[in-house]
């Protein structure tokens, strides 16, 4: 087993354990977990904030080609609301720009 | 799989006599449109997992044990960035924290069931479960355990099957660099944004998250994975304290 293989398995089992613990805890804490107020608002906003953070990170790390690809993917996502289609459009934009550059 | 908000508690209905198979099939029927959406997303994940160096067995086990598309995607992205297992698990788990609210919202269906049924129901919970709950509430019915589990099982089987199929298909894709496959994950996350956007109340949290990540990356030596988590937490805190917008 290569080192990267070990890291992958560790990630798989680690995320599996964490995900199951979160899912079960949600039900078990249901009586106590506030359904409104600051904690609920923060938890509900977390997925969007995490994805926008990742996009910001990837854009800071990227250059003009990645920014253009991101803009194309975002435009297609707004127009068609399809994740796979937007991915293909963004990748096509990046592939074309790389071929030209 | 996008996140959905939680509806206020429905009015309790009188409990009819349970009919597991019939209820499960109704759940399957109501979940079908979502299963098609999940299938394309899962196939894309399978392709990316293969490109990211996961074996067929690993991607199959990943989808079986975790069953959370966006968390698997972000963990895969962190692995690709060589951030290590801890950072990958942290990022995926942070994305899954919202499930606390999803399984909490299924309380009425899970309450009083046998332990194995609670464990199964919890493991199969996704954002789509919340959508199914809303569907049955819109019809004025209380979602039963087997209605939710039947629908979730369809999604589960679909998710695992298309992950494996997507992994198999990736072998057919030649020269990944020229096809910009390395940009696929970035494009995928950008593509999720319109579905996650909940309107004006997301403006300040999202701006705060993006600015935090950018500032940390440009002006501090902090590793990308921690900038990512701090940015997301900053956004969630802003959402928590800003009150109802």
Interface residues (C-beta under 8 A of the other chain):
Chain A: X4 X5 X7 X8 X9 X10 X11 X12 X13 X14 X15 X16 X18 X19 X20 X22 X23 X24 X25 X26 X27 X29 X30 X31 X33 X35 X38 X39 X40 X41 X42 X43 X44 X45 X46 X47 X48 X49 X50 X51 X52 X53 X54 X55 X56 X57 X58 X60 X61 X62 X66 X69 X70 X73 X74 X76 X77 X78 X81 X82 X83 X84 X86 X87 X88 X89 X90 X91 X92 X94 X95 X98 X99
Chain B: X3 X5 X6 X40 X41 X43 X44 X53 X54 X55 X58 X61 X62 X65 X66 X67 X68 X70 X71 X72 X74 X75 X77 X79 X84 X85 X86 X88 X89 X91 X92 X93 X94 X95 X96 X97 X98 X99 X100 X101 X102 X103 X104 X106 X107 X110 X118 X119 X121 X122 X123 X125 X178 X179 X180 X181 X183 X184 X186 X187 X188 X189 X190 X191 X192 X193 X194 X195 X196 X197 X198 X201 X202 X205 X206 X208 X209 X210 X212 X213 X214 X217 X218 X224 X227 X228 X229 X231 X232 X233 X234 X235 X236 X237 X238 X239 X240 X241 X242 X244
